[in-house]
């Protein structure tokens, strides 16, 4: 079913790719088959992630299955769009089931908190305490592939507003103040490039292993690689 819907959505996303002159550096690192965990940064625009999925589909024929925040399933039309793209609710069960089935799943560890940060704090990953995806990769023994697109933070000017973090932390409502082209919400014509890493394979679990140490060590490696990719992408 996802194949049917994705094939219809990809042409639309490709129009947006042309608008943003979207490119993917390192597409060859996306596996042709088998399970993998694709990890991305999260802009407020969000749709830049969909552009990456469209490029992967066009190049490999594979449908990336994003693990989406519950919020996306509460908004009419948006929930249908996410599901049409192959998205599922971001639960451990859904993630493990898809990985066991040999799918590529995608996560944005920074989540809505990262997306809502103001432009004064753009290009910064907020994954310091986000280790669930690392534990998942280690438990399921699947490679982690990073795909960073920092300039997606330039699509909109996001203004600092004290109500934004308060509303999200208290009510999980993404209240924000943004501007695109001029005073409108039309996305700025920013050239977007995703830089994709080589697969990072998680450490093996042994009987004597301290899982928390394995998670911390692999998490540190992922953060270092991700920040290096962000820097590399900003130079393009």
C-alpha positions in Angstrom: 0.0 0.0 0.0 2.8 2.4 0.9 4.4 1.9 -2.5 1.2 3.0 -4.2 0.9 6.2 -2.2 4.6 7.1 -2.2 4.8 6.8 -6.0 2.1 9.5 -6.1 3.7 11.8 -3.6 7.3 11.6 -4.9 6.5 13.7 -8.0 5.2 16.5 -5.8 8.2 16.3 -3.6 10.4 16.4 -6.6 8.9 19.7 -7.6 9.9 21.0 -4.1 13.4 19.5 -4.6 13.8 21.5 -7.8 12.7 24.7 -5.9 15.4 24.1 -3.3 17.9 22.7 -5.7 18.0 19.7 -3.4 21.0 17.4 -3.6 22.2 14.3 -1.6 25.9 13.8 -1.1 26.7 10.2 -0.2 23.6 8.5 -1.6 25.7 5.4 -2.2 25.8 4.9 1.5 22.1 4.0 1.6 21.9 0.2 1.5 20.1 -1.4 -1.3 18.5 -3.9 1.1 18.4 -4.8 4.8 17.5 -3.0 7.9 19.0 0.4 8.8 18.4 3.3 11.1 18.5 6.7 9.3 19.1 9.6 11.6 18.3 13.1 10.6 18.3 16.7 12.0 15.0 18.4 12.5 14.2 21.8 11.1 11.0 23.7 11.8 10.1 23.3 8.1 10.3 19.5 8.5 9.5 18.8 4.8 13.2 18.8 4.0 13.2 15.3 5.5 10.6 14.3 3.0 12.8 15.5 0.2 15.5 13.1 1.4 13.1 10.3 1.4 12.0 11.1 -2.2 15.6 11.1 -3.3 16.2 7.8 -1.7 13.1 6.3 -3.3 14.1 7.6 -6.7 17.7 6.3 -6.3 17.1 2.9 -4.6 13.3 2.2 -4.9 13.3 1.9 -1.1 10.6 3.5 1.1 12.0 5.0 4.3 9.7 4.5 7.2 9.8 7.5 9.5 8.9 7.2 13.2 6.7 10.3 13.7 5.7 12.2 16.8 2.2 11.5 18.1 1.5 15.2 17.3 1.5 14.4 13.5 -1.3 11.9 14.0 -3.5 14.4 15.7 -3.6 17.0 12.9 -6.1 16.4 10.1 -4.6 15.8 6.6 -1.0 15.9 8.1 -1.6 12.5 9.6 -2.7 11.1 6.3 0.3 12.6 4.5 2.7 11.1 7.1 1.1 7.7 6.7 1.1 7.9 3.0 4.8 8.5 3.2 5.1 5.2 5.1 5.3 6.9 8.5 4.3 5.2 11.8 3.9 6.3 15.4 7.3 6.5 17.0 7.0 3.6 19.4 9.7 1.0 20.3 7.4 -1.8 19.1 6.8 -0.2 15.7 10.6 0.5 15.3 11.6 -3.1 16.2 8.9 -4.7 14.0 10.0 -2.6 11.0 13.7 -3.4 11.6 13.0 -7.1 11.9 11.2 -6.8 8.5 14.4 -5.4 7.0 13.1 -1.8 6.6 14.9 1.5 6.8 13.4 3.5 9.6 14.1 7.2 10.1 14.3 9.1 13.4 15.0 12.8 14.2 16.3 12.5 17.8 16.0 16.2 18.5 12.3 16.0 17.9 10.0 19.0 18.2 12.3 20.6 20.7 15.0 20.9 18.1 12.6 22.1 15.4 11.2 24.9 17.6 14.6 26.5 18.6 14.9 30.1 17.3 17.1 31.0 14.3 19.6 32.5 16.8 20.3 28.9 17.8 20.1 27.3 14.3 22.3 24.5 13.0 22.6 23.1 16.5 21.7 19.4 17.2 19.9 18.8 20.5 20.7 15.1 21.0 22.8 15.3 24.1 20.3 13.4 26.2 18.6 11.5 23.4 19.9 8.0 23.5 16.9 5.8 22.9 17.7 5.5 19.2 21.3 4.5 20.1 20.0 1.7 22.4 17.7 0.6 19.7 20.5 0.3 17.1 22.6 -1.7 19.6 19.8 -4.0 20.6 18.7 -4.7 17.0 22.3 -4.7 15.7 21.5 -2.5 12.7 23.7 0.2 11.1 23.1 3.9 11.8 23.3 6.2 8.8 23.3 9.9 9.4 21.9 12.5 7.0 22.4 16.1 7.9 20.8 19.2 6.2 21.6 22.2 8.4 20.5 24.8 5.8 16.9 23.6 6.3 17.0 25.9 9.3 17.3 28.9 6.8 13.9 28.1 5.2 12.2 30.2 7.8 13.2 32.8 10.3 12.2 31.5 13.7 11.8 34.1 16.3 12.6 33.7 20.0 9.4 33.6 21.9 9.2 32.7 25.7 5.8 31.1 25.1 7.2 28.6 22.6 9.1 26.3 25.1 6.5 26.8 27.8 3.6 25.7 25.6 5.5 22.7 24.3 6.8 21.5 27.6 3.5 22.0 29.4 0.9 21.1 26.7 3.0 19.6 23.8 1.6 22.4 21.6 4.1 23.7 19.0 3.4 27.5 19.2 5.9 29.4 17.1 6.5 32.7 15.3 8.1 32.4 11.9 8.6 34.3 8.6 9.5 33.1 5.1 9.8 35.3 2.1 9.1 38.8 3.2 6.3 38.9 5.7 4.8 35.7 4.3 5.0 32.0 5.2 6.2 31.1 1.7 9.4 29.1 2.2 12.6 30.9 1.3 14.4 29.5 -1.8 17.3 28.0 0.2 19.6 25.5 -1.6 19.4 22.3 0.4 22.0 19.6 0.6 21.9 16.4 2.7 25.2 14.9 3.6 24.9 11.2 4.2 27.5 9.3 6.3 28.9 5.8 5.9 27.0 3.2 7.9 28.1 3.3 11.6 27.8 -0.3 13.0 26.9 -0.6 16.6 29.2 -2.5 19.1 28.4 -6.1 19.7 26.7 -7.1 22.9 28.6 -9.7 25.0 27.7 -11.4 28.2 30.2 -9.2 30.1 29.1 -6.0 28.3 27.9 -3.0 30.3 25.1 -1.8 28.1 25.1 1.7 29.4 28.7 2.1 28.5 28.1 0.7 25.0 25.3 3.2 24.6 27.3 6.2 25.8 30.3 5.3 23.6 28.3 4.8 20.5 26.2 7.9 21.2 29.4 10.0 21.4 30.6 8.6 18.1 27.3 9.4 16.5 27.2 13.0 17.9 30.8 13.6 16.7 30.1 12.3 13.2 26.8 14.2 13.0 28.4 17.5 14.0 31.2 17.0 11.4 28.6 16.4 8.7 26.7 19.5 9.7 29.9 21.5 9.3 30.6 19.9 6.0 27.1 20.6 4.7 27.3 24.2 5.7 30.4 24.7 3.5 28.5 23.4 0.3 
